């Protein structure tokens, strides 16, 4: 119970707090940037060399955002999958043991098929959340450097509220909505077909 509660801390923290924490951790210098300091300590970087410009180099900025997004999102996914695991009846595993199945066979033929609905929900919610993420990107890089971390959400914001081009900003937001609606409809069709097979 305690580990499950601690696992949810990244998800329960406000995104602004997480973004500012990681923004400090991804600082370029070895003195203030914890990530670069740790990479130098374990030998991947050298203190005499150049540190990685996580948030100011276009090659690394998107990786920094992906790392932070995973840190925020994985606890919620684990919660959903853990709930799915607790709903699998023990009788299925007992029947598998009687039939001579080992642990790997139980995992492949019992656990994964029983978790199919939970995994679909995790994939769909993860895709929607990642596709529409705005606050994390805006606080870490604001879509920079050189638009290397620009997403549809930050692009729509920039067009509407920085360049005051509201028509193009609304068009970008509509494209974002259409993409997410297609994913939602695809998920509903998958769930309906699963219920039809059951």
N, C-alpha and C positions, 0 to 999 in steps of 0.2 A: 504494500500500500504506500509506504513512504517513497519507494523508488518511482512508482507511478505518479505520485504527486510532484516529485522533483522533475520528472520527465516533462511535465506540463508547464514548468516555469517559463521556458522560452516562448511558448504559445500565448501565455497569459500576460506577458509583459507588453506594454504599449509598443507599437512598431517604432514610434519616434525614439523611445529609449533604446531599443535594440539597434536602430540605425546609428544613433549618435555614439553608442558604445563601440560598435564595429568601425565607425568612421575614425575614432581615436586609435583603435587597434591596428587599422590599416594605414596609419601614418607612414610616410616614406622613410623617415630617419630611423636609425637603429636605436636611438635613445628613447623616442616617444612611441614608435611603432612596435607593438608587442609581437605582431606576426613576423615582421622582418627580423626582430631580435631572436625569436625562437628558431626561425629558419637558419639564422647564422650560428646559433648555439649548437644545432644538430648537424651542422656542416654543409647544408644545402647552399647557403650564401656565405660570403666572407665579409668579416667586419672591415677589411681593407678595401673591398670592392664597393660597387654601387648597390644600394638597396633597391628593392622592387617598388616602383611607383604604382601601387595597387589602384588608387583612385584617380591618378593623373595620367596614366598610360592606357591608351585605347586597347592594347593587347591583354591587359590584366583587369580592367575595370569591370567588364561583364562577369569575369570569374569571381571577383569579389562580391558582386551582387548575388550571384548564384549561391555562393557559400552562405551568405547571410540569409537568403530566402530559404535554403534547406534547413538551416538552424531554427528558423521560425516555424516552418511548416511540418517538419518530420514528427514532432510530438503529437500533433493532431492526427496525422496519418497512423501513427502507432496506437493511438487511442481507439481509432475506428477498427483497425485490424485486431487489436487485443479484445475488443468487444465481440468481433466475429469469431475469434478463437474460443471464447468462453461459451458461445452458443452452439458449438459442435458437440453433439451428444457423445458421451463416453462409450455408449454401446457400440458405436461404429469402430472405435479403436479396439474394444474387446473382441468384436467379431473378426477384425483384421488379425489380431493375435491368435485367435483360434484357427484361422485359415493359414497361419504360418508366415504372416507378413512381418518383415523387419521394420526398423524405424524409418528408413528411407522410403520404403514402399508405402508405409502409412502416410508419410508426408506427401508423397506424389499422388496417391490414389484416394486419400481421404481428406487430408487437410486442405490442399489446394482447391479441389472441386467445391468443398464446403465454404471456402473463403471467396469464391468467385464474385458473389454479389458485393461483398465488402471491398474487394480489390477494385471492382468497377467504380464504386462510389469514391474510393480514395483517388483513383486516376482522374475521374471527372472533376471532383472538387479541387484537386491539385492543379489540374490544367486551367480551370476557370480562375482560381486565385492567382496563379502565376501569370496568366495572360492579362489580367486586369490590374496587376500590382502597379501602384503609382507612388504612394507615400515613401516606400523604401528606396526606390530609385531616385525620387526627387530629393530626398534628404542626403543620400550618399553622393550622387554625382550630378543631379539635375539633368540627366540625359547626356552629359559630356563624358569624357573629353572628345571634342569634334563629333558629337552625336553618336558615339560608339555604343552608348547604353540607351539610346532613344527607343522607347516602346510606343505603341499606339496611344496608350494613356497619357504619357508625358508629351507626346507629339500633339495630341489634341489640346492639352493644357497650354503648351507653348503657343500654338496657333491662336487660341482663343484669348488668353489672358496676358500674354507677353507681346504678341504681334497684333492683337486686337482684330484678327481675321476670323470673325465668329462663324462665318459660313463654312470655311474649310475645317475649322475646329469641330463644328457640329458634324460635318461629313466624316471626319476621322473617328469621332465617337460613335456614329452610326455603324461604321465598318466594324469597330470593336464589338458593338452589340450584336451584329449579324453573326460574327464569328462565334461568339459565346452562345448564341441561340442555336446555331447548328450543332455545336457540341452537346448542348442540353437535350436537343431533340434526338440526337444519336444515342445518348445515354438512355432516354426514355424508351426508345425502340429496343435497345438491348435488354432492358429490364422487362419489358412486355414480352419479348420472345422467351426470356428465361421463365417467366411466370406461365407462359403457354406450354413450355416443355414440362413444367413441374406437375 
